[in-house]
Amino acid sequence: MKRKVNAIWNGDGANGNGFLTAQSGAFNKMPYSFKTRFENDNGELGTNPEELIASALAGCFNMKLAFVLNEADFKPYELNTNALLSFNDGSITSIELSLKGKVPDLNEEKFIELAEYAKNNCPISRVLNCEIILDASLV
């Protein structure tokens, strides 16, 4: 599988801006800039690379966990994961995953064990060079 994303940047670092477009159409000419990266806490101006990395990890983790649960003969109703990325001194230092799962016939201890396995083995987490912290619980 190969996936293509196009990034266009116009101008200098601090005052320039750009657009991101995904082959899938999931986003088309999504704006990004210095302001969307560092001065846009509410996210209304566009996205930034760190937000995209956090969303990629959360989505990949949920999908990997669904497969891990299926392989262990559990069928999840819902896996709800928030990802909080920390960016300090020019580096992504950590991503905290907060998972709430609805999985019938599964106890909390086994759920956490399977979630840890998924966290350590999803394709996105395996390429990231930062600490990934997981807080998982059943609801």
C-alpha positions as CSV (number, residue, x, y, z in Angstrom):
1,M,0.0,0.0,0.0
2,K,1.2,3.5,-0.8
3,R,-0.5,6.8,0.2
4,K,0.2,10.2,-1.2
5,V,-0.2,13.6,0.4
6,N,0.7,16.8,-1.2
7,A,2.1,19.7,0.8
8,I,2.5,23.2,-0.7
9,W,4.3,26.0,1.2
10,N,4.4,29.7,0.2
11,G,6.7,32.2,1.8
12,D,9.1,32.2,4.7
13,G,8.8,30.2,7.9
14,A,7.1,32.7,10.2
15,N,4.8,34.4,7.8
16,G,4.2,31.8,5.1
17,N,1.4,29.4,4.8
18,G,0.5,26.2,3.0
19,F,-2.0,23.6,2.1
20,L,-2.2,19.9,2.6
21,T,-4.1,17.6,0.3
22,A,-4.6,13.8,0.8
23,Q,-5.0,11.3,-2.0
24,S,-8.1,10.0,-0.3
25,G,-9.8,13.3,-0.2
26,A,-10.1,13.2,3.5
27,F,-8.6,16.7,3.5
28,N,-8.2,19.0,0.5
29,K,-6.2,22.2,0.6
30,M,-6.3,22.1,4.4
31,P,-4.5,25.2,5.6
32,Y,-1.4,25.1,7.8
33,S,1.1,27.8,8.8
34,F,3.2,29.0,11.7
35,K,0.1,30.4,13.3
36,T,-1.9,27.2,12.9
37,R,1.1,25.4,14.4
38,F,2.0,27.6,17.4
39,E,-0.6,30.3,17.9
40,N,-3.9,28.5,17.3
41,D,-5.0,26.7,20.4
42,N,-8.6,26.3,19.4
43,G,-7.7,24.8,16.0
44,E,-10.0,27.1,13.9
45,L,-7.3,28.4,11.5
46,G,-6.2,25.0,10.2
47,T,-4.1,22.0,11.2
48,N,-0.4,21.4,11.9
49,P,1.9,18.4,11.5
50,E,1.7,17.5,15.3
51,E,-2.1,17.3,15.2
52,L,-1.9,15.0,12.1
53,I,0.6,12.8,13.9
54,A,-1.6,12.6,17.0
55,S,-4.6,11.7,14.9
56,A,-2.7,9.1,12.9
57,L,-1.6,7.4,16.1
58,A,-5.0,7.5,17.7
59,G,-6.7,6.1,14.6
60,C,-4.0,3.4,14.0
61,F,-4.0,2.4,17.7
62,N,-7.8,2.0,17.7
63,M,-7.7,-0.1,14.6
64,K,-4.9,-2.3,15.8
65,L,-6.6,-2.8,19.2
66,A,-9.8,-3.9,17.4
67,F,-7.9,-6.6,15.5
68,V,-6.1,-7.6,18.7
69,L,-9.4,-7.9,20.5
70,N,-10.9,-9.9,17.7
71,E,-7.9,-12.3,17.7
72,A,-8.6,-12.8,21.4
73,D,-12.3,-13.6,20.7
74,F,-13.6,-10.2,21.9
75,K,-15.8,-7.9,19.9
76,P,-15.6,-4.3,20.9
77,Y,-18.6,-2.0,20.6
78,E,-16.5,1.2,20.8
79,L,-12.9,2.2,21.3
80,N,-12.7,6.0,22.0
81,T,-9.2,7.3,22.2
82,N,-8.0,10.9,22.8
83,A,-4.3,11.7,21.9
84,L,-2.5,14.5,23.6
85,L,0.8,15.3,21.9
86,S,3.5,17.3,23.8
87,F,5.9,19.4,21.7
88,N,8.8,20.9,23.6
89,D,12.0,22.6,22.4
90,G,11.4,21.6,18.7
91,S,10.7,17.9,19.4
92,I,7.6,15.7,20.0
93,T,8.4,14.4,23.5
94,S,5.4,12.3,24.2
95,I,1.9,11.4,23.2
96,E,-0.7,10.4,25.8
97,L,-3.4,8.1,24.7
98,S,-6.5,8.1,26.8
99,L,-8.7,5.1,25.9
100,K,-12.3,4.3,27.0
101,G,-13.5,1.0,25.7
102,K,-16.8,-0.7,25.5
103,V,-16.0,-4.4,25.1
104,P,-18.5,-7.0,26.5
105,D,-17.3,-10.0,28.4
106,L,-13.8,-8.6,29.0
107,N,-12.2,-7.7,32.4
108,E,-10.2,-4.5,32.9
109,E,-6.9,-6.3,33.5
110,K,-7.0,-8.2,30.2
111,F,-8.3,-5.1,28.4
112,I,-5.3,-3.1,29.6
113,E,-2.9,-5.9,28.6
114,L,-4.3,-6.1,25.1
115,A,-4.4,-2.3,24.7
116,E,-0.7,-2.1,25.7
117,Y,0.2,-4.7,23.1
118,A,-1.7,-2.7,20.5
119,K,0.0,0.5,21.5
120,N,3.4,-1.1,21.2
121,N,2.7,-2.8,17.8
122,C,0.6,-0.5,15.7
123,P,2.4,0.7,12.6
124,I,2.4,4.4,13.6
125,S,3.7,3.9,17.1
126,R,6.5,1.8,15.7
127,V,7.8,4.7,13.7
128,L,7.5,7.4,16.4
129,N,10.5,8.4,18.4
130,C,8.8,9.6,21.5
131,E,7.3,8.2,24.7
132,I,3.7,6.9,24.2
133,I,1.7,6.7,27.4
134,L,-1.5,4.8,27.6
135,D,-4.3,5.2,30.1
136,A,-7.0,2.6,29.3
137,S,-10.2,1.7,31.0
138,L,-13.5,0.0,30.3
139,V,-16.7,1.9,30.5
